[in-house]
C-alpha cells in the first residue's frame, strides 16, 4: 500500500499525489468542526470565529476527549472522527466559506459528493482508520493552538485548532479524480452478497422503508 | 458493610481502566482474526487497531475519543450491605464518572436531547444509566462499567414464530450489512442478540449479551450455543471486514440471550460492541476490599432462571 506524509496547509501538488487507498500522515495545523460549528456558521449565518483559511485548509470532523485544566490549559487525550455523511448537505457552502482542500472524518461521503462538490473545489477526503485510532491520533497532537466557541458549543462541538506531527494513519477515500475507496469496496462486496442470503425466506411482516435493496447503503 | 468511599474509588478506577485498556478476551479475538484475514486493506485496519491499543496503554490515554455513553451495571449479593444504602451507591457512581471524565479525560458526550446543552461531565438526566441485578448467597457488590458508542450498529425488529431461524438469520445479516458498510458499526464487533421478552426486554438483553459476555463464552443452552456459532460463521461469510472493506473479519463473537416472550411473537434485537469494546469490573467485598477483573459475570444461572422456585 502507498504511504505519503504531507505538510498542512496542503497544496494542489500534494493532493494530486493521493489516490483512493493511499495511507496518509500529516504535519502542521488543522481544525476540528462538526454539526455544532456548521450549524452556527452555515445554519444560523454567524461569521466564523476566525478567518478559517488563515488557520488551515484542513477540517477534521471530530472532537477530542479533552478537559480544561484549572490553569486554563487543555488536556487532550484522544481524538476520534465522527461519521461524515451527515455533513454532505453542507459541503458546497462549507468549501465557499472555509477554502478547505482536505476534509478528514469517519466513513467518507458518496462518490457523487466527491464528483459534484469535492473535485470542483480541488478537495480530497481522508478517513480515519478502524474506527478509531483515538490514542494514536492523540499522540500526534503536539499543541492546542486555540479553541473557539468552547462556551457556546461545549468541549465536544467546539472548534479546536491543533498543531500535529506524524498525525495518522488516514486512508484516502475521495481523490481528485472523484474515486471513492468505500464505494469501490462496496461494489466488490455486492458481487457475492446474494450468496449469503440464498435460501432464506422473507419475514412475514414487512417494513416501510426507503430502500429494499441490500446492495444500497442506508446513509 | 461496604464503605461508600470504596464504591467511588472502584467506580473511578474501572471507568479509567475501561477507557484505556482493551479487554484481553477481545484483543486476543482480533489478533486471531489477523491470522485468518486475507485482504490487505482489512489486515491494515486490524493492525492499526492493535497498535492503537498499545499506544493507549503505554500513554495512559483513551483508546477512542468517542468514549461512548458510559454506564454501570450493578449486581448486588442478597446479603450485601452498602454504607448509606443504594442511594449512596448511586451518588458515588455519578461522582466517580464526573471526576474520571475530567481526569482521563473522557469526552463529555452527554447532552440534553433537545437543547443539546452539555454539562461537560457525562452526568445528566438518566445519565449514567444504572442497571441492577441480584445474586443469592453473596455479600459482595459487582460494578461493571461499559463505554459503548451509540449511533450505529443496533436495530430491532418484531419477527413472528413462523419466521423461524431463517427470520433470525436474515435480520442478523441485514443489520451487519447495513451498518457494516463503511464500517459504521466499527467492526469486527461482539454481536449481541436479544431474542424474546417484550420489545424493551429484547433490546436490553441484546445489549447486555454484547457488552457483558466475554469473547469465547457460550450460552449454556446447547441449541442457543449452536446458533451463536452458526451466526458468527454466517457473519464472517458476508465478505465484509473492518470499515466495510472486502474481508472475513466481521464478528469476533456472537452472544445470544433469550427471554420468554409473547406466544404470537419473536422480537429480536442486534447490537454491535465495537473495536473499542470498553468494559471493566470491580467486586466490592463486605470487608472493604476491591477485586478487579475483566469478565462481568452478569449472566449467572440465577439470572437466567426459568422455574417458579
Interface residues (C-beta under 8 A of the other chain):
Chain A: X1 X21 X23 X36 X62 X63 X64 X65 X66 X67 X75 X77 X78 X79 X80 X82 X83 X85 X107 X108 X127 X129 X130 X131 X132 X133 X134 X135 X136 X137 X138 X139 X154 X155 X156 X157 X169 X182 X185 X186 X188 X189 X192 X193 X196 X197 X200 X201 X202 X203 X204 X205 X207 X214 X217 X218 X219
Chain B: X19 X40 X41 X44 X45 X48 X49 X51 X52 X53 X55 X56 X59 X61 X62 X63 X64 X65 X66 X67 X101 X102 X103 X104 X105 X106 X107 X108 X109 X111 X116 X117 X118 X120 X151 X152 X157 X158 X159 X160 X162 X163 X166 X167 X169 X170 X171 X173 X174 X177 X178 X179 X181 X182 X183 X184 X186 X234 X237 X238 X239 X240 X242 X243 X244 X245 X246 X274 X275 X276
